[in-house]
Amino acid sequence: MKHKLKYILPSVVILAWIICSVWTQHGGFLLYGEADLFLIDHNSQERSFLSKVLCPHRHDAENYMARELGHLVEHVDAVFIHWCVMNGVPHFMSITNYLFLGGAGLLFWFEAMRGGMNKINALLLMGLFYSAPVVFMSGNYVRSGHAAATFLALWLVVLLARGETRWRYAFPITMTMVWVDRQGLFAAISIWLVYFVLTRKDFNVLKAVPVIAAVCIHTFHYVFIGPWLIHHFTPFTDVVIPVNPLAVSGANKGQSFMNFIHGWYIALSNLRFLCGSIPLMLAAFLAVKMAMLLKSRWWVVLATIGLISVMNAIILGAAKSLMWDDCLPSIYYHLIGTAIIWILVSISSTRMVPNVATWILVALVMTNISMLPSHVRGWKSGHLQGFIAGAPFIRQALLQTTQRMYGTSTARYNTLESCQFTGWNWIMKNPLEYGGRLSAQEFVESSQYLQFVRSEMHYPFGRGGRGNP
């Protein structure tokens, strides 16, 4: 029975998170025109599998980041969503998000059991992770590679904590991590850097080979191989691809010192939302307290939060939305940072008296859960409220389309043309930008994916929507 509990207990926590998360999001929504068009890109019959995972859309070619494995993960989600839509169950949820974040919880659980952690505290720490708003409200289909990178980051931490720096273990995890997402690249380098400093007395060059090899191979691919593959195996033969391996899309535009100040603010916000939405100053105190619990390695906490802050500062150059009130607790950009901070909280809890740690974790988890309704309301009334409110209408239109018999139209949706769409006229309309003048039907008709599904059902389709606001 004890052996079975080892598998049942964490599975119950993960299953409860999945059910509550999916129910809260009521089928999900399409984020701007990006996810709407990606569903077409990945389900196109006019393009090869290689073409789709190399670069699904022109937008990605123009902002190339060598994240082909991230596109592969998105491809799995897009195919699954389209299969569900065509079988009468329309939704926009990411199955890989729940697989990877669920896998992260299982990985944590078995490593905690291996290290002799109290079972109750381990379960509470899992509950803390899954009740954090950024994890709880993830699951919509967009940039699924962030969840994959989060799982890989945790796996890499576990490997290095065990001292597994051998090529056959560390290299494939690091290589996969840097190829999934640009945040994964930054996180991999940061994790290895902290590990090297922690083990500086036993350091030798051979230990650094896996991360050096992974970063060098990825960089060579980013500069030379990736652009060549895109120009020869995708429709984007005329795209000028950036070749600066240190660049994040748009990050060199408007960089300022304030970005780094804001980076610290975001990192501490990740900590405060993880731990019961505590005030920012209390989050700063908690960071110092964790550092004190680690005693001689107190600087690890501050260095880790500092590295996350730098990562946030770089991303801010391209995504100012990270600072918005509805994005701080919920946007997928914060998954890796939150997971790494969660590891620090978990390690710190083992340095406390077990019973004291238990009651503190109970309080944090209960506070997290109690705050989730307000986070969900803020998320649904934030800058994406038009897309969230309009999603049921799109799902209903998709259901009505697929429930009918096949039509007789011979016209086919041109997916080779749609993968080139980057202009406003072809992108799903944001209802908020029309000041209430965009009807639900006009919003629905602006979905290119709906037009694609109509084509698949052999019904007449259009380009729909409205012009510029």
N, C-alpha and C positions, 0 to 999 in steps of 0.2 A: 504493500500500500504506500509506503514511504517513497518507493521508487516511482510510482505513478504520480504522486503528488508533485514530484519534481517537474513533471511536464504539465500537469493539470493547472496548478496555481498560476504560473505566468500566462498560460493560454487563456485563462478566464479574464485576467486583467486586459490582455490584448484584445480579446473578443469584445469585451465591454466597451473599450475605446472605439473600436471599429463601428460597432452598432450605433453608439451615441453620436459619433462624428458624422456618419452617413445620414442618420436621421436628422441631425441638425441642419445639414446642408441641402436636404430635400432634393437630391438629384444633381446638385451642382449647377454651375453656370459657365459660360464661355467668357474668358477674359479678353476684352477688346476684340480686335479682329485677328489677333495672333493665333489663339487657340482655334478659332472658327476656321481659319484657312489651313492650319496644320492638320485638322481632321481630313481635309481634302487631300493635302499633299501626301500624307502617309497611306491613304486608301486609293490613290490613283492607280489605275490599271495601265496608264500610258507611260509610267516610269518604272525603271527597274528598282529592286530592293536596295541595291548599292546606291543608286541615285538619291533615294529617300533618306537613308541613314548618313550619307555624306553631308547632305545639305538639303533639308526639306523645302526651304523657301528662300526666295531672293533676299529677304531681310537678313537671314542667317549668313548668306554669302557676303553681303556687304558689311556685316559685323562678325566676321569669322573669328571663332575662338577655339578651334580644334577640339570640339566636344562631341565627336561622332558617337561615342558610346552613350552620351546623354540623348542624342537623337534616336539611338536604338531603343532606349527605354521608352521614350515618347512614342515611338512606332508601335511598341507593344500595347500601350494604352490606347492609341488611336484606333488600332485594328479591333481591340476589344470593345471599345465604345461603339464603333460602327457596326460591329456584329450584333451588339445588343439593340441598337437602334433599328436595324433591319429585321430583327426578330421581335419587334414590338415592345421593347423595354428601353425607351430613350433616357439617357442620363449623360452627365459630363464628368464622371468621377474617375480618378486615376487608380487603377488596381495595383500598379507597381508602387505607388506611394505607401499603401497599406502593407504591402509585402515587405518593402525595405525597412520602414519604420517599425513594423512588427518584428522583423528579423533583428533589428537593433535591440529591441527589448529582450528577446530571447537570448541574444549574445551576451547582453549585460547580466541576465539572470544566471546563466550557466557559469560565467566567469565569477560572479559573486558567490555562488555555491562552491566553486573551486577554491576561492579564497577564504571560505569559512564564514561568510557574512550571515548574520541573523536573517532567517527567512522572512520574518515579518518586516524588517527594515528593507530588505531587498524588494519585497512587493510594494512597499510604500514608495520607494524610490522610483520604481516603474510607474506607479500611479502619479507621482510628481511629474515625470516626463510626459506621460500621455494626457495629463490634465493641463499642461502648459498650453496657452492659447495657440501658439504658433504650430504646435503639433496637432492639437485637437482640431483646429480649423483648416488644416492642410487636407489635401485629398482631391481638389479640383484639378482637372486636366490642364496643366500648363507647366512647362519646364520641370518634368518629372525627375530630371537628373539630380536635382538638389536633394531629394530624398535618398537617392542611390549614393550620392557623395557622403551624406550623413552616416549611412550604414557603414560605408567603407572607412570613414574617419574613425568610427568607434572600433571597427575591426583592427585597424592599424594601431590604435592605442593599446588594444588588448595584446596584440602580437609583440609590440615593443615592451610592454610591461612584463611580459614573459621572457624577454631577452631574445626573442626570435628574430634575429637580424640576418639570418641566412638567406641566400639568394632565392631559394625555392619558396620561401614563405613571404618575405618582405617585398621582393621585387614585383610579383604579379599584383599584389594589393595596391602598392604605390602606383604602379603603371596604370591600373584600372581607374584609380582615384583621380589622377591628373587628366585622364582622357574623358571623364564623365562631365566635368564642369570646371570653369575657371576658378570658382571658389574651392573646388576639390584640389586643384593645383596649389593654391595658396595654403590651404589647410594641411596638405601633405608636407610641404616644405616646413611649415611652422611646427608640426608635430615632431618631425625628425630633428629639427633644430633644438627644441626643448629636450628631447631625448639625449642628444649629444652633449648638451650642457650638463644634464643630470648625471651622465656616465662619463664625464670628461676624464676621470682618472683611469678608466679602462678603455678609453677611445683608441681605435686604430683605423687606418684608412679603409680597410676592407669593410668595416661596418657601414661606411658611407656609400659604398658602391651601388646598392639598390636604388637609393633616392637620386644619386647623381646620374645613374644610367637612365632612370625613368624620366627625369626632367630633361636630360639632353636629347633623348630619343623623341620625346614629345615636342620639344622646341624645334628640332630638325624637321619633324613632320609639319608643324605649324607654319614654318617659313617656306618650305620647299614642296613637300609631298602633298599636303592637303590642298593647297591652291591648284596644283596641277591636276589632281583627281577631280576637283570641282569643275574645272574648265573642260575636262575631257569626258566626264561621266554624268554630268547634270545639265539641265537646260541653261545654266548661268555662265555661258562661255564668254560673255562680255563684261562680267563684273570685275571691278578693281578690288582685289582682296588686300586688306592691311597686312603688313608683314612685321609688325613690332610685337615680339613675343611678350613684352612687359605690359602691353596695353590691354585694358578692359574696355569694351565698347563704350565710347564716349567719355572715358575716364580722364582723358587729357583736355577735356573741354571744361573750362571754368573751375579747375582745381584751385583750392585756396586753403589757407591755414585753418579756416573754420571747419572745413571738412574733417580734419583730425579731431577737433574739439567735439564735433557732432558724432564722430566715430566712437569716442569714449561714452558719450551720452547713450548711443544705441546699445553698446555692449552692456552697460549697467542696466539699461531697460530690458535687455534679454534676461539678465539675472533677476530683475525685480518681477517680471511677468512669470518667470519660472517658479519663483518662490512666493506665490500668493498675492501678486500685484502689490507688493510692499512699496512704500514711498522711495523715491530715488536716493535720498540721503541714507535711508536704512539699507538699501542695496549696496551702497558704497561701504557702509559699516560692515555689512555681511561679508563683502569681499575681503576686507581687512581681517575680520574674524576667521575666515577660512584660512587666510595666510598664516595667522597665529597658530591655528590648529596643526598646520603642517610643519611648524617649528623651523627646523634648519632649512627647510625647502619652501619657506614662506613666499619667496620671490616667484615661485612657479605660478601661483595664482595671479599675481599682478602681471607677470610676463604674458601669461595666456590671455588675460583680458586685454592687455595691451596689443597683442597680435590680432585679436578679433577686432579691436578698435581700428587698427591699420587697415584690415580687410574692409571694414565698413566704410572707412574714409575713401578708399579707392573706388568702391562701388557707388558711393554717393555722387561721384562725378558723372555717372551715367544714370543713376536712379534716385533722384531727389525724393521720390515717394517713400523711401525708407524712413524718412523723418515724419511722415504724416501720422496723425493720431490713430487712424484706423489701420495703418500698416505696421506700426511698431510692435503690436502683439501678435500679428496674424500673417504677415506676408512670408512667402516661401524663402526669401533671401535669408531669413533669420534662423533657418533650421540648423545649419552646421554650428553657428555660434552658440545657440541654445543648447545643443547636444554636448558640446565641449564643456560649457559651463556646468551642465548637469553632471558630467563626470567629476568635475572638481567638487561639487556639492556632495556627491556620493563618497568620494575619497575622504572628504572632511568629516562626514558623518561617522566613519569608522574610527576616527580619533576621539570620539566622544563616548561617554558611558552609554552602553546600548539602550538602557531604558529611557534615558534622557533623549537620546537621538530618536527613539521611537515616538515619543510624545511630540517632539518638535516636528517630525515628519508628518504625523497625523494632522497637526494643526495646519501645516503648509498645504497638504493635499486637500483638506476640507475647505481651506480658504480658496485654493485654486478652483475647486468645483463650484463653490458659491459665487465666484466672480465670472465664471464662464458665460452665464446669460447676458451680463452687461457687455462682455467682449463681443458676443455674437450680435447683440443689438447695434453696437458701435460699428462693427464690420458691415452689417447690412444697411446701415444708414450713412456709410462713408462714401468715398469717391467712386465706388463700384456699385452703388445702390441701384442705379438704372439697369445695369446688366443682371444683377441678382434678381431684381423685381421682374424683369422681362424674361428670365430663363424659363419659368413655367409655360409661358406662351409659346416659346420655341419648342419645348419638349412636346407640348400638345400638338403643335403643327407637324412635328416629326411623326408622332403616333398616328395622327389622322392620315398622313401620307402613306405610311407603311402598312396600315390596316386595310387599305383598299386593294383591289385586284390590280395587277400590272396594266399600265396604259399601253397606248399604241404609238406614242411619239417616237420618231426615229432620230431626233436631234440628241446629241450627246454633250454633256458638260465638258468643256475643254480644260482639263486639269493642267496641261502644259502652259496654257495661258494664265490660269489663276495663280500658279506658283510664282508668277512675276508681279502680281498685284502688290503694290506698296502705297498707292495713292488713296486719298480719303474716300473717293467715290466708290471704291471696291471693298472698303473695310466696314465691318459691323458698326452701326451707328451708336454713339453714346447718348442715351436719352437725356442726360443732364445738360448736354451742350445745346439742346434745342429749347430749353426753358419751358418744358411741358408741352411743346407743340408737336412732339413726335408721338404718333399713336402707337398702340401696341402692335397693330397689324404692320405698320411701316417698320417698326423695330424688327419684327419677325422676318419680314421680307428682305431686310438688309443682311440677313445671314446667308453667306455664300454656301455654307455647308447644307442648309436646307435646300438650296437650289440644286446642289450636287445629289442629294438623296432623291429629290424629285426626278432627276435625270436617271438615276439608278432604277427607279420604279417605272421608267418610260413615260413619265408625265411631262407636259410642257413646263419649262422653267424660265425664270428671268434673272435679271441682275438686281432688281428690287431696290428698296431704300430710297433715300432722298439725296439731294445734292448737298453742297456746303451749307452750314447753318447760317 
